[in-house]
Amino acid sequence: MSKTVHCDRCSQEIRIRGDLVTATMFFQVVPYHEDCYAKDLKGAKTLILNNQPINGFSGNFLTFIAIVVFILSFFINDETMIYLSILSAIPIIYRLYSFIIYERHLEK
């Protein structure tokens, strides 16, 4: 894969998937080095900037739970379940976007 991924904070190239941390900023997925993320962004948490990484263990766990809730919402016969399925689709879409745009271009 020839696409290069650059850190949003220091603008240096990220070469290894283990050094990549993706987070949401202004509803956009942005890549960071693990060190840049830990130093500057870990403490800030707002609606616009979420300090939970999308591609870490917690992000993968949240995506798994969202997939389970998304599937279960189709088996419950209630009109309000459509809202739950839409809300549970958001972390799934973020995780897929992070993988397709950034992670698949890096070495393991």
Phi, psi and omega in degrees: 000129188262352181287135177261147180246129182244143178294138181287337182270307186259353178063016176272158182287139174260121187255332185245139181297329179291340179269354183269131171233124177253138180221167179262135174222121184054043180062024179236141179275124181235144181268147176220153165292154179299320180292317179297320179294317183292323183285315191254323193256348187294328183278333184279131177214112177221184176293325184278322181240111180261130184274006178269123179294146180280326189257012177268190179298316181294323177293319177293321179295316178298321178294319177298314179297320179296322178295317179297314179296320179299316180290316181294332181294340178279343181265350179263123185273084179212141183291335181280351180291339177296324178291322177294321179292324177293316179295323180284343178283338183298308178295331178294316180294318177300316182293316178297319179297317179299318180292314185292318185279321188245305193291324184290345180272355184252156176285152177281000000 
